[in-house]
Amino acid sequence: MFSITEFVPLPFVAQEAPIYLKGASQPGPTFREAILMHAVARIALHPLIPNIQASWVKLGPEGVQHALRAGVNDLGGTLMNESITRAAGAVHGQEAAPETIEDWIERAGRPVRQRTTTYGRPPAAQIRASFDAAALQTVFNAPLRRAARRDEARSREDLDA
């Protein structure tokens, strides 16, 4: 039997997205709207879809803590060199160590548990290996350029008006 294991409401990150820069889209949800989407998903989809996931790359550490308190029970993974959301203008990071993610979860007052892709419990050796992995290298996040140019152009237009 086929079943859906999780729902992942990904807020649109617009700052550097080509469709937004061309003026063909809205700027994406407010923080409040993003958290509300996760909360409503928990209420509306329960019990058909048991897991609601928040993207720490899109919401940031404080954002996922709010989401965890609003019904989210999954933060996805540690990721490595995530580039899609960063290219769209997000500033929350590209990778996080298991210890970091566990800290975010604990700060939200939620229980910590690693999972497999199918939401099972991984073997103890696999959990230990995730903490014994080599340290992550420092990631350089280049400053947003297009958004700064766009904002500068808008400021010039306002002065000319």
DOLUM-300811 format. One line per 8 residues: number of its first residue (from 0); their letters; for each residue z negated, x, y of N, C-alpha, C, CB. Coordinates in nm, 4 decimals. Glycine has a CB too. Layout:
NUM	a	Z X Y Z X Y Z X Y Z X Y | ... $
# end
This chain:
0	mfsitefv	0.0000 0.0835 -0.1189 0.0000 0.0000 0.0000 0.0000 0.0879 0.1251 -0.1218 -0.0950 -0.0002 | 0.0765 0.0512 0.2225 0.0878 0.1235 0.3492 -0.0229 0.0776 0.4432 0.2277 0.1014 0.4140 | -0.0855 0.1718 0.5107 -0.1852 0.1347 0.6115 -0.1768 0.2321 0.7289 -0.3290 0.1341 0.5505 | -0.2087 0.1817 0.8430 -0.2121 0.2638 0.9641 -0.3532 0.3184 0.9762 -0.1705 0.1815 1.0928 | -0.3658 0.4493 0.9906 -0.4985 0.5108 0.9935 -0.5559 0.5266 1.1334 -0.4931 0.6444 0.9279 | -0.4691 0.5398 1.2351 -0.5226 0.5583 1.3693 -0.4255 0.5078 1.4752 -0.5545 0.7050 1.3936 | -0.4835 0.4774 1.5906 -0.4077 0.4405 1.7093 -0.4422 0.5442 1.8156 -0.4405 0.2926 1.7576 | -0.3399 0.5993 1.8790 -0.3596 0.7058 1.9776 -0.2942 0.6636 2.1098 -0.3000 0.8420 1.9263 $
8	plpfvaqe	-0.3694 0.6002 2.1994 -0.3118 0.5635 2.3287 -0.3025 0.6863 2.4190 -0.3960 0.4530 2.3964 | -0.1836 0.7390 2.4324 -0.1629 0.8603 2.5119 -0.1273 0.8243 2.6557 -0.0522 0.9479 2.4498 | -0.2152 0.8548 2.7502 -0.1814 0.8252 2.8892 -0.0659 0.9135 2.9370 -0.3044 0.8449 2.9796 | 0.0226 0.8541 3.0133 0.1379 0.9253 3.0672 0.0919 1.0265 3.1718 0.2398 0.8264 3.1282 | 0.1258 1.1536 3.1511 0.0983 1.2598 3.2480 0.2270 1.2782 3.3269 0.0514 1.3955 3.1779 | 0.2220 1.2424 3.4538 0.3456 1.2320 3.5311 0.3762 1.3492 3.6228 0.3409 1.1103 3.6117 | 0.2768 1.4247 3.6643 0.2929 1.5188 3.7749 0.4194 1.6028 3.7690 0.1762 1.6091 3.7794 | 0.4555 1.6508 3.6517 0.5732 1.7370 3.6381 0.6821 1.6749 3.5501 0.5320 1.8713 3.5806 $
16	apiylkga	0.6634 1.5507 3.5099 0.7613 1.4851 3.4233 0.8895 1.4574 3.5022 0.7035 1.3532 3.3647 | 1.0048 1.4942 3.4483 1.1307 1.4732 3.5210 1.1519 1.3295 3.5675 1.2458 1.5138 3.4345 | 1.1164 1.2323 3.4854 1.1373 1.0920 3.5232 1.0529 1.0555 3.6463 1.1022 0.9984 3.4046 | 0.9346 1.1122 3.6554 0.8481 1.0871 3.7710 0.8995 1.1613 3.8938 0.7033 1.1293 3.7403 | 0.9398 1.2855 3.8751 0.9893 1.3644 3.9878 1.1156 1.3049 4.0483 1.0160 1.5069 3.9440 | 1.1932 1.2310 3.9678 1.3128 1.1631 4.0188 1.2793 1.0294 4.0837 1.4129 1.1417 3.9062 | 1.1505 0.9926 4.0807 1.1086 0.8662 4.1406 1.1389 0.7462 4.0531 1.1746 0.8484 4.2736 | 1.1634 0.7679 3.9249 1.2010 0.6592 3.8357 1.0853 0.6085 3.7493 1.3133 0.7040 3.7472 $
24	sqpgptfr	0.9607 0.6508 3.7803 0.8467 0.5999 3.7042 0.7235 0.5951 3.7923 0.8204 0.6867 3.5798 | 0.6265 0.5220 3.7458 0.4962 0.5179 3.8114 0.4209 0.6469 3.7779 0.4145 0.3916 3.7669 | 0.3119 0.6768 3.8478 0.2418 0.8024 3.8238 0.1544 0.8057 3.6990 0.1583 0.8331 3.9402 | 0.1480 0.6996 3.6231 0.0629 0.6986 3.5049 -0.0665 0.6248 3.5347 0.0334 0.8418 3.4574 | -0.1492 0.6035 3.4312 -0.2708 0.5258 3.4513 -0.3773 0.6028 3.5270 -0.3257 0.4812 3.3189 | -0.4659 0.5289 3.5903 -0.5839 0.5904 3.6492 -0.6759 0.6308 3.5339 -0.6564 0.4927 3.7502 | -0.7760 0.7100 3.5626 -0.8726 0.7479 3.4598 -0.9382 0.6227 3.4016 -0.9799 0.8437 3.5177 | -0.9777 0.5310 3.4886 -1.0419 0.4062 3.4450 -0.9503 0.3282 3.3512 -1.0795 0.3191 3.5667 $
32	eailmhav	-0.8231 0.3170 3.3870 -0.7282 0.2443 3.3022 -0.7121 0.3112 3.1653 -0.5919 0.2345 3.3718 | -0.7104 0.4425 3.1630 -0.6969 0.5147 3.0358 -0.8177 0.4876 2.9459 -0.6820 0.6669 3.0609 | -0.9375 0.4914 3.0023 -1.0587 0.4649 2.9227 -1.0600 0.3185 2.8767 -1.1876 0.4970 3.0057 | -1.0204 0.2277 2.9643 -1.0145 0.0861 2.9258 -0.9167 0.0626 2.8107 -0.9744 0.0003 3.0460 | -0.8050 0.1318 2.8104 -0.7078 0.1177 2.7022 -0.7707 0.1555 2.5682 -0.5837 0.2049 2.7294 | -0.8467 0.2639 2.5673 -0.9130 0.3061 2.4439 -1.0179 0.2035 2.4003 -0.9784 0.4441 2.4628 | -1.0945 0.1529 2.4964 -1.1990 0.0555 2.4646 -1.1391 -0.0753 2.4112 -1.2847 0.0272 2.5891 | -1.0362 -0.1244 2.4779 -0.9718 -0.2482 2.4337 -0.9059 -0.2288 2.2973 -0.8674 -0.2948 2.5372 $
40	arialhpl	-0.8485 -0.1111 2.2732 -0.7889 -0.0822 2.1420 -0.8945 -0.0934 2.0323 -0.7250 0.0593 2.1407 | -1.0133 -0.0399 2.0573 -1.1214 -0.0485 1.9581 -1.1532 -0.1942 1.9263 -1.2482 0.0237 2.0091 | -1.1634 -0.2768 2.0292 -1.1986 -0.4180 2.0101 -1.0837 -0.4946 1.9449 -1.2355 -0.4830 2.1449 | -0.9626 -0.4771 1.9956 -0.8485 -0.5571 1.9496 -0.7988 -0.5178 1.8107 -0.7351 -0.5446 2.0479 | -0.8081 -0.3916 1.7763 -0.7496 -0.3453 1.6504 -0.8479 -0.3410 1.5340 -0.6915 -0.2096 1.6697 | -0.9754 -0.3545 1.5629 -1.0765 -0.3517 1.4568 -1.0683 -0.4797 1.3748 -1.2188 -0.3342 1.5163 | -1.0710 -0.4769 1.2454 -1.0826 -0.3641 1.1542 -0.9484 -0.3175 1.0971 -1.1746 -0.4005 1.0418 | -0.8376 -0.3690 1.1513 -0.7068 -0.3356 1.0948 -0.6715 -0.1882 1.1088 -0.6004 -0.4185 1.1606 $
48	ipniqasw	-0.7036 -0.1308 1.2234 -0.6808 0.0122 1.2449 -0.8183 0.0725 1.2745 -0.5764 0.0397 1.3638 | -0.8733 0.1473 1.1794 -1.0127 0.1898 1.1897 -1.0415 0.3060 1.2843 -1.0599 0.2263 1.0572 | -0.9409 0.3790 1.3259 -0.9657 0.4983 1.4076 -0.8893 0.4925 1.5385 -0.9273 0.6244 1.3309 | -0.9610 0.5176 1.6468 -0.9005 0.5243 1.7797 -0.9174 0.6683 1.8269 -0.9666 0.4205 1.8811 | -0.8063 0.7322 1.8596 -0.8074 0.8747 1.8941 -0.7821 0.8933 2.0433 -0.7016 0.9515 1.8118 | -0.8540 0.9872 2.1028 -0.8319 1.0254 2.2423 -0.7739 1.1658 2.2461 -0.9641 1.0179 2.3247 | -0.6858 1.1901 2.3397 -0.6255 1.3216 2.3572 -0.7053 1.4016 2.4583 -0.4788 1.3094 2.4018 | -0.7748 1.5050 2.4108 -0.8528 1.5879 2.5034 -0.7613 1.6646 2.5973 -0.9426 1.6855 2.4261 $
56	vklgpegv	-0.6390 1.6905 2.5557 -0.5449 1.7617 2.6419 -0.5094 1.6757 2.7634 -0.4171 1.7998 2.5634 | -0.4989 1.5458 2.7432 -0.4635 1.4565 2.8528 -0.5847 1.4114 2.9345 -0.3915 1.3358 2.7985 | -0.6988 1.3881 2.8681 -0.8164 1.3346 2.9368 -0.9169 1.4406 2.9804 -0.8850 1.2366 2.8483 | -0.9125 1.5587 2.9218 -1.0081 1.6640 2.9545 -1.1417 1.6428 2.8856 -1.0284 1.6714 3.1042 | -1.2282 1.7442 2.8890 -1.3576 1.7355 2.8208 -1.4436 1.6176 2.8659 -1.4336 1.8625 2.8424 | -1.4566 1.5967 2.9957 -1.5371 1.4841 3.0440 -1.4712 1.3515 3.0100 -1.5587 1.4944 3.1954 | -1.3394 1.3479 3.0154 -1.2676 1.2248 2.9823 -1.2874 1.1828 2.8378 -1.1207 1.2419 3.0099 | -1.2808 1.2794 2.7452 -1.2997 1.2408 2.6050 -1.4443 1.2017 2.5783 -1.2583 1.3551 2.5115 $
64	qhalragv	-1.5381 1.2576 2.6539 -1.6764 1.2137 2.6366 -1.6916 1.0679 2.6778 -1.7720 1.3024 2.7182 | -1.6270 1.0276 2.7868 -1.6267 0.8867 2.8274 -1.5580 0.8018 2.7209 -1.5560 0.8690 2.9642 | -1.4458 0.8513 2.6696 -1.3719 0.7764 2.5671 -1.4554 0.7598 2.4399 -1.2392 0.8476 2.5341 | -1.5277 0.8642 2.4008 -1.6148 0.8548 2.2829 -1.7222 0.7486 2.3027 -1.6802 0.9907 2.2532 | -1.7703 0.7335 2.4233 -1.8714 0.6306 2.4523 -1.8091 0.4917 2.4638 -1.9459 0.6645 2.5818 | -1.6755 0.4859 2.4749 -1.6053 0.3583 2.4917 -1.5378 0.3114 2.3627 -1.5013 0.3706 2.6020 | -1.5682 0.3737 2.2497 -1.5150 0.3257 2.1231 -1.4267 0.4218 2.0468 -1.4404 0.2051 2.1469 | -1.3915 0.5345 2.1055 -1.3095 0.6338 2.0361 -1.3945 0.7013 1.9284 -1.2520 0.7396 2.1363 $
72	ndlggtlm	-1.3330 0.7294 1.8139 -1.4059 0.8002 1.7081 -1.3300 0.9225 1.6577 -1.4337 0.7059 1.5919 | -1.2272 0.9660 1.7313 -1.1467 1.0797 1.6852 -1.0894 1.1522 1.8063 -1.0322 1.0327 1.5896 | -1.1000 1.2852 1.8045 -1.0414 1.3660 1.9121 -0.9209 1.4449 1.8646 -1.1450 1.4611 1.9692 | -0.8686 1.4112 1.7489 -0.7528 1.4856 1.7006 -0.7939 1.6237 1.6577 -0.6445 1.4938 1.8074 | -0.7190 1.7246 1.6978 -0.7451 1.8592 1.6500 -0.7640 1.9607 1.7601 -0.6351 1.9028 1.5627 | -0.7797 2.0843 1.7163 -0.8033 2.1939 1.8090 -0.6759 2.2328 1.8836 -0.8589 2.3143 1.7347 | -0.5621 2.2088 1.8240 -0.4306 2.2444 1.8776 -0.4186 2.3950 1.8977 -0.4053 2.1714 2.0100 | -0.2972 2.4392 1.9109 -0.2714 2.5803 1.9403 -0.1488 2.5874 2.0285 -0.2517 2.6643 1.8094 $
80	nesitraa	-0.1678 2.6395 2.1467 -0.0580 2.6566 2.2423 0.0171 2.5267 2.2695 0.0388 2.7610 2.1913 | -0.0567 2.4190 2.2914 0.0050 2.2909 2.3256 0.0835 2.3091 2.4542 -0.1019 2.1778 2.3406 | 0.2092 2.2685 2.4559 0.2910 2.2933 2.5738 0.3525 2.1676 2.6345 0.3995 2.3887 2.5391 | 0.3647 2.0612 2.5594 0.4319 1.9411 2.6095 0.3540 1.8784 2.7245 0.4501 1.8389 2.4966 | 0.2256 1.8552 2.7040 0.1447 1.7929 2.8089 0.1282 1.8867 2.9269 0.0075 1.7525 2.7545 | 0.1143 2.0148 2.9006 0.1021 2.1122 3.0097 0.2299 2.1128 3.0935 0.0732 2.2545 2.9538 | 0.3443 2.1073 3.0279 0.4716 2.1055 3.1015 0.4829 1.9815 3.1894 0.5901 2.1111 3.0038 | 0.4153 1.8721 3.1489 0.4191 1.7488 3.2273 0.3178 1.7496 3.3409 0.3939 1.6296 3.1376 $
88	gavhgqea	0.2329 1.8520 3.3460 0.1414 1.8650 3.4583 -0.0058 1.8563 3.4254 0.1722 1.7632 3.5556 | -0.0437 1.8410 3.2998 -0.1857 1.8352 3.2646 -0.2515 1.9704 3.2877 -0.2039 1.7914 3.1180 | -0.3802 1.9680 3.3143 -0.4516 2.0921 3.3449 -0.5734 2.1142 3.2548 -0.4953 2.0914 3.4898 | -0.5856 2.0381 3.1485 -0.7074 2.0430 3.0667 -0.7049 2.1443 2.9544 -0.7329 1.9100 3.0089 | -0.5991 2.2161 2.9343 -0.5993 2.3205 2.8334 -0.4917 2.3039 2.7286 -0.7310 2.3253 2.7674 | -0.4775 2.4084 2.6503 -0.3739 2.4108 2.5478 -0.4293 2.4279 2.4084 -0.2768 2.5204 2.5761 | -0.5527 2.4712 2.3969 -0.6162 2.4856 2.2668 -0.7668 2.4901 2.2868 -0.5657 2.6130 2.1931 | -0.8404 2.4527 2.1813 -0.9862 2.4544 2.1881 -1.0406 2.4895 2.0507 -1.0422 2.3175 2.2368 $
96	apetiedw	-1.1418 2.5723 2.0479 -1.2053 2.6119 1.9229 -1.2880 2.4956 1.8681 -1.2940 2.7374 1.9435 | -1.3112 2.4923 1.7368 -1.3936 2.3854 1.6788 -1.5313 2.3739 1.7449 -1.4110 2.4092 1.5299 | -1.5914 2.4868 1.7797 -1.7229 2.4837 1.8448 -1.7170 2.4104 1.9790 -1.7755 2.6266 1.8654 | -1.6088 2.4299 2.0509 -1.5920 2.3645 2.1807 -1.5801 2.2142 2.1638 -1.4688 2.4193 2.2533 | -1.4981 2.1717 2.0707 -1.4799 2.0282 2.0479 -1.6106 1.9655 1.9994 -1.3667 2.0032 1.9451 | -1.6822 2.0344 1.9115 -1.8106 1.9816 1.8653 -1.9083 1.9668 1.9817 -1.8705 2.0731 1.7572 | -1.9064 2.0604 2.0753 -1.9930 2.0521 2.1924 -1.9611 1.9276 2.2747 -1.9786 2.1779 2.2789 | -1.8323 1.8997 2.2961 -1.7940 1.7795 2.3708 -1.8466 1.6543 2.3018 -1.6410 1.7714 2.3859 $
104	ieragrpv	-1.8323 1.6492 2.1703 -1.8745 1.5317 2.0933 -2.0265 1.5153 2.1018 -1.8295 1.5441 1.9448 | -2.0989 1.6242 2.0835 -2.2453 1.6184 2.0898 -2.2927 1.5763 2.2280 -2.3059 1.7540 2.0529 | -2.2263 1.6254 2.3336 -2.2639 1.5875 2.4705 -2.2422 1.4381 2.4959 -2.1835 1.6697 2.5720 | -2.1508 1.3781 2.4213 -2.1266 1.2341 2.4334 -2.2253 1.1540 2.3487 -1.9827 1.2007 2.3918 | -2.3103 1.2248 2.2732 -2.4081 1.1561 2.1900 -2.3501 1.0964 2.0636 -2.4735 1.0492 2.2683 | -2.2381 1.1505 2.0181 -2.1705 1.0963 1.8987 -2.1855 1.1947 1.7825 -2.0190 1.0686 1.9277 | -2.1785 1.1447 1.6596 -2.1875 1.2336 1.5432 -2.0614 1.3177 1.5276 -2.2119 1.1523 1.4158 | -2.0791 1.4397 1.4798 -1.9683 1.5333 1.4601 -1.9319 1.5352 1.3125 -2.0054 1.6765 1.5100 $
112	rqrtttyg	-1.8016 1.5251 1.2856 -1.7554 1.5348 1.1471 -1.6099 1.5761 1.1464 -1.7745 1.4007 1.0717 | -1.5798 1.6853 1.0789 -1.4394 1.7222 1.0602 -1.3787 1.6266 0.9589 -1.4247 1.8712 1.0131 | -1.2464 1.6125 0.9666 -1.1763 1.5228 0.8750 -1.0472 1.5858 0.8287 -1.1485 1.3877 0.9412 | -0.9908 1.5288 0.7241 -0.8573 1.5685 0.6807 -0.7565 1.4814 0.7540 -0.8411 1.5555 0.5253 | -0.6308 1.5071 0.7329 -0.5253 1.4265 0.7956 -0.5358 1.2798 0.7566 -0.3878 1.4802 0.7573 | -0.5840 1.2529 0.6368 -0.5965 1.1141 0.5891 -0.7377 1.0597 0.6082 -0.5578 1.1052 0.4415 | -0.8163 1.1215 0.6924 -0.9515 1.0794 0.7288 -1.0530 1.0934 0.6163 -0.9487 0.9379 0.7743 | -1.0261 1.1843 0.5240 -1.1239 1.2178 0.4218 -1.2123 1.3318 0.4698 -1.0544 1.2553 0.2902 $
120	rppaaqir	-1.3054 1.3704 0.3854 -1.3957 1.4821 0.4173 -1.3356 1.6098 0.3600 -1.5407 1.4576 0.3601 | -1.3099 1.7121 0.4442 -1.2550 1.8378 0.3907 -1.3595 1.9116 0.3069 -1.2058 1.9287 0.5057 | -1.3141 1.9957 0.2153 -1.4082 2.0765 0.1377 -1.4889 2.1682 0.2299 -1.3332 2.1600 0.0316 | -1.6112 2.1985 0.1890 -1.7008 2.2828 0.2694 -1.6360 2.4166 0.3037 -1.8326 2.3066 0.1948 | -1.5615 2.4727 0.2099 -1.4965 2.6021 0.2354 -1.3939 2.5903 0.3486 -1.4280 2.6543 0.1070 | -1.3252 2.4810 0.3560 -1.2261 2.4603 0.4622 -1.2961 2.4454 0.5976 -1.1392 2.3352 0.4323 | -1.4067 2.3750 0.5991 -1.4826 2.3603 0.7243 -1.5330 2.4965 0.7710 -1.6019 2.2622 0.7057 | -1.5903 2.5745 0.6797 -1.6383 2.7090 0.7153 -1.5234 2.7948 0.7684 -1.7038 2.7777 0.5926 $
128	asfdaaal	-1.4070 2.7861 0.7028 -1.2913 2.8666 0.7446 -1.2484 2.8325 0.8871 -1.1736 2.8451 0.6481 | -1.2623 2.7067 0.9274 -1.2218 2.6688 1.0631 -1.3088 2.7372 1.1681 -1.2292 2.5167 1.0804 | -1.4337 2.7641 1.1332 -1.5240 2.8317 1.2266 -1.5130 2.9832 1.2165 -1.6677 2.7890 1.2012 | -1.4572 3.0322 1.1078 -1.4410 3.1761 1.0882 -1.3050 3.2272 1.1344 -1.4607 3.2103 0.9428 | -1.2239 3.1397 1.1898 -1.0907 3.1803 1.2348 -1.1025 3.2814 1.3485 -1.0083 3.0573 1.2802 | -0.9984 3.3580 1.3665 -0.9957 3.4557 1.4756 -1.0151 3.3845 1.6089 -0.8626 3.5352 1.4753 | -1.0772 3.4547 1.7015 -1.0999 3.3975 1.8346 -0.9664 3.3639 1.9004 -1.1808 3.4954 1.9237 | -0.9658 3.2564 1.9751 -0.8453 3.2173 2.0469 -0.8194 3.3153 2.1599 -0.8576 3.0735 2.1013 $
136	qtvfnapl	-0.6942 3.3436 2.1836 -0.6592 3.4294 2.2956 -0.6633 3.3494 2.4239 -0.5207 3.4926 2.2755 | -0.6900 3.4165 2.5330 -0.6915 3.3500 2.6620 -0.5524 3.2961 2.6920 -0.7387 3.4461 2.7735 | -0.5476 3.1710 2.7304 -0.4204 3.1067 2.7607 -0.4003 3.1078 2.9116 -0.4157 2.9612 2.7047 | -0.2845 3.1506 2.9547 -0.2521 3.1498 3.0975 -0.1802 3.0206 3.1299 -0.1651 3.2729 3.1369 | -0.2394 2.9421 3.2161 -0.1768 2.8182 3.2614 -0.1164 2.8438 3.3989 -0.2800 2.6998 3.2658 | 0.0143 2.8510 3.4025 0.0837 2.8743 3.5294 0.0586 2.7570 3.6234 0.2363 2.8944 3.5066 | 0.0477 2.7836 3.7515 0.0266 2.6739 3.8463 0.1472 2.5801 3.8489 -0.0005 2.7291 3.9872 | 0.1180 2.4553 3.8797 0.2251 2.3573 3.8909 0.3097 2.3910 4.0125 0.1686 2.2129 3.9010 $
144	rraarrde	0.4378 2.3991 3.9931 0.5261 2.4382 4.1028 0.6035 2.3192 4.1602 0.6234 2.5447 4.0553 | 0.6613 2.2398 4.0719 0.7445 2.1295 4.1207 0.6632 2.0284 4.1993 0.8139 2.0604 4.0048 | 0.5433 1.9947 4.1495 0.4616 1.8968 4.2201 0.4235 1.9485 4.3581 0.3356 1.8632 4.1391 | 0.3913 2.0768 4.3677 0.3562 2.1348 4.4973 0.4756 2.1276 4.5922 0.3092 2.2814 4.4807 | 0.5961 2.1587 4.5417 0.7164 2.1506 4.6253 0.7423 2.0063 4.6678 0.8391 2.2069 4.5499 | 0.7228 1.9108 4.5739 0.7453 1.7695 4.6054 0.6488 1.7247 4.7143 0.7288 1.6814 4.4791 | 0.5188 1.7610 4.6999 0.4191 1.7209 4.7987 0.4481 1.7847 4.9339 0.2786 1.7590 4.7516 | 0.4946 1.9088 4.9327 0.5299 1.9770 5.0569 0.6481 1.9059 5.1243 0.5643 2.1260 5.0294 $
152	arsredld	0.7472 1.8661 5.0451 0.8633 1.7951 5.0993 0.8217 1.6610 5.1586 0.9696 1.7741 4.9900 | 0.7309 1.5901 5.0908 0.6832 1.4613 5.1432 0.6089 1.4806 5.2742 0.5921 1.3912 5.0410 | 0.5318 1.5893 5.2842 0.4589 1.6170 5.4078 0.5565 1.6416 5.5219 0.3654 1.7381 5.3902 | 0.6650 1.7147 5.4933 0.7675 1.7405 5.5963 0.8344 1.6099 5.6372 0.8741 1.8415 5.5447 | 0.8605 1.5207 5.5387 0.9242 1.3925 5.5692 0.8320 1.3098 5.6598 0.9573 1.3145 5.4381 | 0.7006 1.3128 5.6316 0.6050 1.2389 5.7130 0.6034 1.2917 5.8558 0.4650 1.2470 5.6520 | 0.6167 1.4231 5.8715 0.6168 1.4814 6.0060 0.7430 1.4434 6.0830 0.6046 1.6339 5.9980 | 0.8560 1.4332 6.0095 0.9825 1.3990 6.0728 0.9906 1.2514 6.1097 1.0971 1.4351 5.9816 $
160	a	0.9112 1.1691 6.0456 0.9190 1.0232 6.0680 0.8587 0.9817 6.1991 0.8500 0.9489 5.9566 $
# end
